[in-house]
Amino acid sequence: MEVTENVLEIRNLVKDFPGVRAVNNVSFDIKRNTVHCLVGENGAGKSTLIKILTGAYNRTSGTTLLNGEAYNPHNPREAREKGISTLFQELNVVDQLTVEENLTLGMEDTTFGFLRKTDKINKMISVMNSIEPSVRPWQRVSTLSVAQKQIVEIAKAAATESNIIIMDEPTAAISEREIERLFTIIQRLREQNVTVIYISHRLDEIFEIGDYVTVMRDGKHIDTKPLSEVKDRAELIKMMIGKTVFEQYTPKEETAQEVVLQVRNLSNHKLKDISFDVRAGEIVGFYGLVGAGKTEIARAIYGADRYEGEILFNGKKLQPAPDKAIAAGIALVPEERRSQGLFTILTIRSNVPVMNLEKISRHGFINSAAERNITAEYIDKLRIVTDSAEKEASKLSGGNQQKVVLAKCLFADADLLMLDEPTRGVDVGAKSEIYSIIRQLSYEGKSIMIFSSELPEIMNLCDTIYLLFDGSLKATIPNGDDVDSEQIIHIVTGGE
């Protein structure tokens, strides 16, 4: 077989989900033995594209050539057999097993139930030793750092003779020193004829490690070019965000509102000395990319994570426990609404009052008529599309599920609503309705905190914008006509 210059050729790739085209007619090539970087804002289509290449998703249409031959994996195992391995941000290792057991997991050779030292195992251990001698085969994986766990996965991929290793945000959870070590390993892989597809929001890394860069935006391929031809971060940022037209932010009339939330010197395993205030009726936005610390701020305020520092709500020190936060008037709409925000097997009627059952109970018994009336009120107020209050939450669309979670929090009489990725996985129409609901709640005097990785969302809704990078608060920006979206992207990707 003739060896082509391109290891991977993507032609007119499309992936449709109900109501949204996540990958829209994407075509580009990846050259052999290069580090090919893939960048774009959250929601640009990067993850969906990678899931198609690794067999996790079936494409809607289009073709892919791997080493010049048609390639259409139906599952990740088939992709691995064809030579494509993936190093996910959430590492795929089993902490309870040893390094050697992790390396051979799923491909064990045994005799009478005992693991045999085959050439395959020896090769994996040899590759791992060449990459990182400090990791020993007999060590339990739970004793390793995040970077060392990554090395175990890289060794497994390299030893199984992968032609392509996809790395998804590999530096999100490792230190600067470990990042340098990872870059050395990536260069070594390239010298061993391995192509690396590198996905990162940290643009400085792209320039340091990459040979080529592909930019995606709104599911479309914007450009692919050698990094030597990309002038600077500003040019890359412009390609990433394009001439996006943001919905118009409407400034509020200036009225001095009292401070309801004071956060002082908040620090924990992720957060570094964060301080800010939230006023009554204010919508504040926390914007950052993967690993910036947005969710951790919400969890700390809600009492779900431990922290050092002080949080005052309505002038009183907030006790660090979710039930205390709810009792004080704070509600959290979590990022994972299906697993953390809803009882999906229960009906809308059973979900709405669940955070404040005392309000519709007497002598320990729920008043069914009150429950029905309250649910009907919120179905109407939040425009929840359903044929019945008795519909299971699992059978609602993503946007309507999110509205049920909002209804729960509103019925809890919350004065402060924290919304973590409030419109993730929600279609455009429902997104616009949720924005209207958030604005209305603000006008009614509720304080809203939005934690989002979608810049248009933050710029459209928020009165004050806080920018996060790597657990630190880097800038505070009052919203208005002169907000520079390019400068925002510069800051949250690590620029000074």
C-alpha positions in Angstrom: 0.0 0.0 0.0 1.3 3.4 -0.9 1.9 5.6 2.1 0.2 9.0 1.8 1.3 12.2 3.3 -2.0 12.5 5.1 -2.7 10.0 7.9 -6.3 11.2 8.1 -8.6 12.8 5.5 -12.0 14.1 6.6 -14.5 14.9 3.9 -17.9 16.6 4.3 -18.5 15.2 7.7 -21.9 15.9 9.2 -23.4 14.9 12.6 -27.0 15.8 13.4 -28.7 15.6 16.7 -32.5 16.4 17.2 -32.8 20.1 16.5 -29.1 20.8 16.1 -26.3 20.1 13.6 -23.2 19.7 15.8 -20.8 19.0 12.9 -21.6 20.9 9.7 -19.9 19.7 6.5 -16.4 19.6 7.9 -13.4 18.8 5.7 -9.6 18.9 6.5 -6.5 16.7 6.4 -4.1 15.7 9.2 -0.5 15.0 8.1 1.5 12.1 9.3 3.9 12.5 12.2 2.7 15.9 13.2 1.1 17.5 16.3 -2.2 18.7 14.9 -4.1 21.1 17.3 -7.9 21.4 17.3 -9.3 24.6 18.8 -12.6 26.4 19.2 -15.0 27.7 21.8 -17.1 25.3 23.9 -19.9 24.1 21.5 -17.8 24.6 18.4 -18.1 20.8 17.5 -14.6 19.6 18.5 -15.8 16.9 20.9 -18.5 15.6 18.5 -15.9 15.4 15.7 -13.5 13.4 18.0 -16.3 11.1 19.0 -17.0 10.3 15.4 -13.3 9.6 14.7 -13.2 7.3 17.8 -16.4 5.4 17.0 -18.4 6.8 20.0 -20.8 8.4 17.6 -22.0 7.3 14.1 -21.7 10.1 11.5 -24.8 11.3 9.7 -23.0 11.7 6.4 -19.5 12.2 5.0 -16.4 10.1 4.6 -13.1 9.6 6.4 -9.9 8.0 5.0 -7.3 6.6 7.4 -3.9 5.9 5.7 -5.7 6.3 2.3 -8.4 3.7 3.1 -12.1 4.2 4.0 -12.5 4.4 7.8 -15.8 4.3 9.6 -15.5 2.8 13.2 -18.7 1.7 14.9 -17.3 1.7 18.4 -14.1 2.8 20.2 -12.6 -0.7 20.3 -12.8 -0.8 16.5 -11.0 2.6 16.3 -8.3 1.3 18.6 -7.8 -1.8 16.4 -7.4 0.5 13.5 -4.7 2.5 15.4 -6.5 5.5 16.9 -6.4 5.9 20.7 -7.7 8.6 22.9 -6.4 10.2 26.1 -9.5 11.8 27.6 -9.5 14.6 30.2 -11.3 12.2 32.6 -8.6 9.5 32.7 -9.6 5.9 31.9 -7.6 4.2 34.6 -8.7 2.0 37.5 -7.2 3.3 40.7 -7.5 0.0 42.6 -5.3 -1.9 40.2 -1.6 -1.8 39.7 0.1 0.0 36.7 0.7 -3.4 35.0 -2.9 -4.5 35.5 -4.1 -1.2 34.0 -1.8 -1.6 31.0 -3.1 -5.0 30.2 -6.8 -4.4 31.1 -9.0 -5.9 28.4 -6.2 -7.7 26.7 -5.0 -10.1 29.4 -3.2 -13.4 28.7 -3.8 -15.8 31.5 -3.0 -19.4 32.4 -5.2 -21.0 35.0 -6.4 -17.5 36.0 -2.8 -16.1 36.4 -1.5 -13.2 34.3 1.3 -14.4 31.9 4.3 -12.1 31.2 3.9 -12.0 27.4 5.9 -10.0 24.9 2.9 -7.6 24.7 3.1 -6.8 28.5 6.9 -6.5 28.4 6.6 -4.1 25.5 4.1 -1.9 27.3 6.3 -1.8 30.4 9.4 -1.1 28.2 7.5 1.8 26.6 6.4 3.2 29.9 10.0 3.0 31.3 11.3 4.9 28.3 8.7 7.6 28.9 8.7 7.8 32.7 11.1 5.5 34.6 9.7 6.7 38.0 6.4 4.8 37.4 6.9 1.2 38.5 4.7 -1.7 37.1 3.8 -2.9 40.6 2.6 0.5 41.9 -1.1 0.9 42.7 -2.5 3.5 40.3 -4.2 5.4 43.2 -0.7 6.4 44.4 0.2 8.1 41.1 -0.2 11.8 40.2 -2.6 12.9 37.4 0.4 13.3 35.1 1.7 9.8 35.9 -1.7 8.3 35.3 -1.7 10.0 31.9 1.7 8.4 31.2 0.2 5.0 31.9 -2.5 5.7 29.2 0.0 7.1 26.8 2.2 4.0 27.3 -0.7 1.7 26.6 -1.6 3.6 23.4 2.0 3.7 22.2 2.7 0.0 22.9 -0.5 -1.1 21.0 1.1 0.7 18.0 -1.4 3.4 17.6 -0.7 5.6 14.6 -2.8 8.4 16.1 -3.2 9.5 19.7 -5.9 12.0 20.5 -5.3 14.1 23.6 -8.3 16.0 25.0 -7.3 18.8 27.3 -4.4 16.8 28.7 -2.9 19.7 30.8 -6.2 20.7 32.5 -5.3 19.1 35.8 -1.5 18.9 35.9 1.3 21.3 37.1 3.6 23.4 34.9 6.5 21.0 35.5 4.4 18.1 34.5 3.2 19.9 31.4 6.8 20.3 30.3 7.3 16.6 30.8 4.2 15.8 28.7 5.4 18.0 25.9 8.7 16.1 25.8 6.7 12.9 25.6 4.6 14.3 22.7 7.8 15.2 20.8 9.2 11.7 21.4 5.9 10.1 20.2 6.2 12.2 17.0 9.7 11.0 16.5 8.3 7.4 16.7 5.9 8.1 13.8 2.9 8.7 16.0 0.5 11.6 15.0 -0.9 13.5 17.9 -4.3 15.3 17.7 -4.1 17.9 20.5 -7.2 19.6 21.9 -6.7 22.5 24.3 -8.2 25.8 25.3 -4.8 27.0 26.4 -3.6 28.9 23.3 0.0 29.3 24.4 0.4 25.5 24.5 -0.9 25.4 20.9 1.9 27.6 19.7 4.5 25.7 21.8 3.6 22.2 20.8 1.7 22.3 17.5 2.7 21.9 13.9 -0.8 22.6 12.5 -4.0 24.0 13.8 -7.6 23.5 12.8 -10.2 26.0 14.1 -13.9 25.1 14.4 -16.8 27.4 15.2 -20.5 26.6 15.5 -19.9 23.1 14.1 -18.1 24.4 11.0 -14.5 24.1 9.8 -13.1 27.7 9.7 -9.5 27.0 8.7 -6.5 24.6 8.9 -3.0 26.1 8.6 0.5 25.6 9.8 1.1 27.3 13.1 4.1 29.0 11.5 1.6 30.9 9.4 -0.5 32.1 12.4 0.8 35.4 13.4 -0.2 35.5 17.1 -2.9 34.6 19.7 -5.0 37.5 18.5 -5.3 36.0 15.0 -6.2 32.6 16.4 -8.8 34.2 18.7 -10.4 36.1 15.8 -10.7 32.8 13.9 -12.3 31.1 16.9 -14.9 33.7 17.7 -15.4 35.3 14.2 -17.8 38.1 13.9 -20.3 36.6 16.3 -23.3 38.8 16.8 -24.2 38.8 20.5 -27.8 39.3 21.6 -27.9 42.9 22.9 -27.1 43.3 26.6 -29.6 45.8 28.1 -28.0 47.8 31.0 -30.1 48.2 34.1 -31.0 51.6 35.5 -28.3 52.6 38.0 -29.7 52.1 41.4 -27.6 51.4 44.5 -28.6 47.9 45.5 -27.5 46.3 48.8 -24.8 43.6 48.7 -26.4 40.2 49.5 -23.4 37.9 49.0 -19.8 38.6 50.1 -17.1 36.0 49.2 -13.7 36.6 50.8 -10.4 34.8 50.1 -12.1 31.6 48.9 -9.5 28.8 48.5 -9.6 25.1 48.2 -8.2 22.2 46.1 -8.9 24.2 42.9 -9.7 27.8 43.9 -7.0 30.4 44.7 -7.9 33.4 47.0 -11.1 34.5 45.2 -13.1 37.5 46.5 -16.2 39.2 45.1 -19.6 40.7 45.9 -23.1 40.1 44.5 -25.9 42.7 44.9 -29.6 42.3 45.0 -31.2 42.0 41.6 -27.7 41.7 39.9 -26.8 39.1 37.3 -23.1 38.2 37.6 -21.3 35.9 35.2 -18.3 33.7 35.8 -16.6 32.9 32.5 -13.7 30.5 31.9 -12.8 27.5 29.9 -12.4 23.9 31.0 -10.7 23.6 34.4 -11.0 27.3 35.2 -12.9 26.8 38.5 -16.4 27.9 37.7 -18.3 24.9 39.1 -16.0 24.8 42.1 -17.1 28.4 43.1 -20.8 27.3 42.9 -20.1 24.1 44.9 -18.2 26.0 47.6 -21.0 28.6 48.1 -23.6 25.8 48.1 -21.6 23.9 50.8 -20.9 20.9 48.6 -17.1 21.4 48.7 -14.8 22.3 51.6 -13.0 25.7 51.5 -11.0 28.2 53.4 -12.1 31.8 53.5 -15.4 33.4 54.4 -18.8 33.6 52.7 -21.5 36.0 54.1 -25.1 35.9 52.8 -27.5 38.7 53.9 -24.9 39.7 56.5 -24.6 36.3 58.2 -21.8 33.8 57.9 -23.0 30.9 55.6 -22.6 27.5 57.1 -20.9 25.1 54.6 -23.7 22.6 54.0 -26.3 22.4 51.1 -29.3 22.2 53.5 -28.0 25.3 55.3 -27.6 27.1 51.9 -31.1 26.1 50.9 -32.5 27.3 54.3 -30.7 30.6 53.9 -32.3 31.2 50.5 -29.6 29.9 48.0 -30.4 27.4 45.2 -28.1 25.7 42.7 -29.1 24.6 39.2 -26.3 22.1 38.6 -24.5 21.5 35.3 -25.6 17.9 35.3 -29.4 18.4 35.4 -30.3 14.8 34.7 -28.2 13.2 37.4 -28.0 16.1 40.0 -30.9 18.4 39.3 -33.9 16.2 38.7 -35.6 13.0 39.8 -36.1 11.9 36.2 -38.3 8.9 37.1 -40.7 11.2 38.9 -43.4 13.4 37.3 -43.1 17.2 36.9 -45.7 17.5 39.8 -43.4 15.5 42.1 -40.2 17.4 41.1 -41.4 21.0 41.4 -42.1 21.2 45.2 -39.3 18.9 46.4 -37.0 21.5 47.8 -39.8 23.1 49.9 -42.3 20.4 50.8 -43.2 22.1 54.1 -44.9 24.9 52.1 -47.5 22.4 50.7 -47.7 20.0 53.7 -49.8 19.9 56.9 -49.0 17.6 59.8 -46.5 15.8 57.6 -48.9 15.1 54.8 -48.6 16.7 51.3 -51.7 18.6 50.2 -52.3 17.2 46.7 -54.4 20.1 45.6 -51.7 22.6 46.6 -49.1 20.5 44.8 -51.1 20.4 41.6 -51.8 24.2 41.7 -48.2 25.1 42.4 -47.0 22.8 39.5 -49.6 24.3 37.1 -48.5 27.8 38.1 -44.9 27.1 37.3 -45.7 25.2 34.0 -47.5 28.4 33.0 -45.0 30.9 34.3 -41.9 29.2 32.8 -43.7 28.0 29.7 -42.9 24.3 30.3 -44.0 22.4 27.2 -45.9 19.3 28.3 -49.3 17.7 27.8 -49.6 17.0 31.6 -48.1 17.7 35.0 -48.0 13.9 35.4 -45.4 13.5 32.6 -42.1 11.9 33.8 -39.2 14.4 33.8 -37.1 11.9 31.7 -39.6 12.3 28.8 -39.2 16.1 28.6 -36.8 17.9 26.2 -33.5 19.2 27.6 -34.9 22.8 27.7 -38.0 21.8 29.5 -36.1 19.7 32.0 -34.0 22.8 32.7 -37.2 24.8 33.3 -38.4 22.2 35.8 -35.1 22.5 37.7 -35.6 26.3 37.7 -39.1 25.8 39.0 -37.8 23.7 41.9 -35.4 26.4 42.8 -37.9 29.2 42.6 -40.4 27.3 44.7 -37.7 27.0 47.3 -38.0 30.8 47.8 -34.4 31.3 46.8 -33.1 34.9 46.9 -29.8 33.8 45.2 -29.9 31.5 42.2 -26.7 29.9 41.0 -27.0 28.5 37.4 -24.1 26.2 36.3 -24.1 26.0 32.5 -27.8 26.9 32.4 -28.4 26.3 28.7 -26.0 23.4 27.9 -27.6 21.0 25.5 -30.7 23.3 25.1 -32.0 24.3 21.7 -32.0 27.9 20.5 -35.7 28.5 21.2 -35.6 27.2 24.7 -32.3 29.1 25.3 -34.0 32.4 24.5 -36.9 31.6 26.8 -34.5 30.7 29.7 -32.7 34.0 29.2 -36.0 35.9 29.4 -36.9 34.0 32.6 -33.5 34.9 34.1 -33.9 38.6 33.2 -37.4 38.7 34.7 -36.2 37.1 38.0 -33.5 39.8 38.2 -36.1 42.5 37.7 -38.1 40.9 40.6 -35.0 41.4 42.9 -33.5 37.9 42.7 -29.7 37.8 42.5 -28.4 35.5 39.8 -24.9 33.9 39.4 -24.3 32.3 36.0 -21.3 30.0 35.5 -20.9 29.4 31.8 -18.3 28.5 29.2 -20.4 30.2 26.5 -19.1 33.8 26.0 -22.2 35.0 24.1 -24.4 33.8 27.0 -22.3 35.8 29.6 -22.1 38.9 27.4 -25.9 38.8 26.7 -27.1 38.4 30.3 -24.6 39.6 32.9 -24.2 43.0 34.6 -20.8 42.1 35.9 -18.4 39.6 34.3 -15.7 37.7 36.3 -13.0 36.0 34.3 -11.3 32.9 35.6 -8.2 31.0 34.6 -6.7 28.0 36.4 -8.6 28.6 39.7 -7.8 32.3 39.9 -10.0 35.4 39.4 -8.1 37.3 36.6 -10.4 40.2 35.9 -13.7 41.9 36.7 -15.5 43.6 33.9 -18.7 45.7 34.1 -20.8 44.8 31.1 -21.5 47.5 28.5 -20.9 48.7 24.9 -17.1 48.7 25.3 -16.6 45.1 26.3 -13.9 43.5 24.1 -14.6 39.8 23.5 -11.2 39.3 22.0 -9.6 40.6 25.2 -11.8 38.3 27.3 -10.7 35.2 25.3 -7.1 36.4 25.7 -7.4 36.5 29.5 -9.3 33.2 30.0 -6.7 31.3 27.8 -3.9 32.4 30.0 -2.8 35.7 28.5 -1.8 38.6 30.8 
